[in-house]
Amino acid sequence: MAGSRRDALKAGAALVLSNAARGTAAQAASIDLKIDTTRPVRSVNPLVLGNNLDWTNRAQGMYSDASLTHPPGWLALADRLAPRALRYPGGTNADFFRWKVGLGPVAQRGKVRTIERKDEQVLLGTDEFLAFCRRWRSEPLITVNVATAPPEEAADWVRYCNLRSGAGAPRVRYWEIGNEPYLDPSAPATAMTPTEFGRRANACIRAMKAVDPTIECGLPLRTDMLGAVEGTQFKGFNDSVLAQVREPFEWVASHASYYPVTFDKSESPEALFGATMAGSRVLQQDMDNLRALMRQRYPQRRIKLAYTEYNALYSLDILRYGLVAVFTSRTDRYIESMAAALYVADALRCFTQADDLLMANFWAICGNWWFGAIGHDHAPRPQFHVLEAWRSFTSGQLLPVTLDSPVMATGKAGFVPAFDDTPQVSALAIDQGADGVRLMVLNRHPTSAAALRLKFDGVAHGRAQVRTLSSEHYFGKPVRWSERAIDVVDGRSDLLLGQHALAFVHLPRR
């Protein structure tokens, strides 16, 4: 099996390489892209532009010290992101978090054990989290500790957030019941079978809704297969959990949104990039699988989906080799690349197009190894630019888009199977009324540009502003913005979008 798997990976890489070579020699593909501004579909959901805060390690670099001061320039960058939804206190660290320890003056707060087996003082407590939600007008989402805390503690958290008088903080409507219970336990204390997790989740929901019956609870689920590989070691996880949960929940939480992941690291960079560009297809498959499961089990209810963590992910050498991997791992650092930024943009497109999505939360707002949109050096990473630009896509009406994109072959890597029909171009358009029409166009091809023939049905003339995010190499740095204007005449215009690049187009109304 191992030999045949390696052969398949090499074949997939060769397929992508062959396709890339053809793209280098060929002229840019001509692609018709039509936006119908006369038939809006529905309002877009602003909560797709969510993010995550992790309380550990000085809130992943949010604080310089226990005085709760921020590093120079950090807050200005975070304000530029201003997530529409904000999740707290983890991640995996939610499984250890005791929220009451993080109350009161910082000097009087105790310590909590983290996933790194350190006892750490809580600087980012509940009040600080809610203050950020108020500052950015973010919808708060709290993940409760099901693994190492009793249900009464979660119920007290609901009471503290929602039933205090004169608190001035935003009410917490959305509560996630645990974090990733379908994976290997991060510590012996967090170990539980799917049946046991279902039992605890049931008790937790019951206790929380006895305090505030208006809250909405989300249940973390994971299908057996995630793309090309097993998604959980607990076969039948969803069925085992749902068989135990009798209390009502309103949404399901998925983290089947980290792609492509390389397990044996035999894939070429070309194959990994191709799988990154096909990652949104596996994300879409997970959405469809969860929808089908909810319709089957709860035909009379409309249960929403939430992707409370997502980002590109390539390898986890840091878990195998420790901090030396920060300097030696090539694939770990692919997370902070143009390829990762393209995946995030494509995931946001999928989330925006879904009419049953509650929210989506990028992992994470800062620090956190290579994941944070703001790096440890307090500078923007490539995904930062996508998330900032997407703020313009969180209001308005979704518009129908038709395009005749050519397809390309992408090889298998990690969770992502091989595809021979991945579209070269994807797009999303919204109508913002008096502010005009906005269009996002993504070129997935590693070496070939896309010559787009734009058609705006319902628009006669105008001058559109185009901002393009690109880089010299899809796994290289830096990424750069460029700006230009294009004229729309009789509803038509041309746009040349370079290889592995992303464009945001704004066509104002006259």
Secondary structure, DSSP 8 states (H G I E B T S, - for coil): -HHHHHHHHHHHHHHHHHHHHHHHHS--EEEEEEEETTS---B--GGGSEEE---HHHHHHT-SSTT----TTHHHHHHHH--SEEEES-SGGGGT--GGGG-S-GGG--EEE-TTS-EEE-SS-HHHHHHHHHHHT-EEEEEE--SSS-HHHHHHHHHHHHS-TT--S----EEEE-S-TTS--SSGGG---HHHHHHHHHHHHHHHHHH-TT-EEEEE---SEETTEES-SSTTHHHHHHHH--S---EEE--TTEEE--SS--S-HHHHHHHHHTHHHHHHHHHHHHHHHHHHH-TT---EEEEEEEEEE---HHHHHGGGHHHH-TTGGGGSSHHHHHHHHHHHHHHHH-TTEEEEEES-SB-TTTT-SB-TTS-B-HHHHHHHHHGGGSSSEEE-EEE---EEEE--BTTB--EEEEESEEEEEEE-GGG-EEEEEEE--SS--EEEEEEEET---EEEEEEEEEESSTTSS-EEEEEEEEEEBTTEEEEEE-TTEEEEEEE---
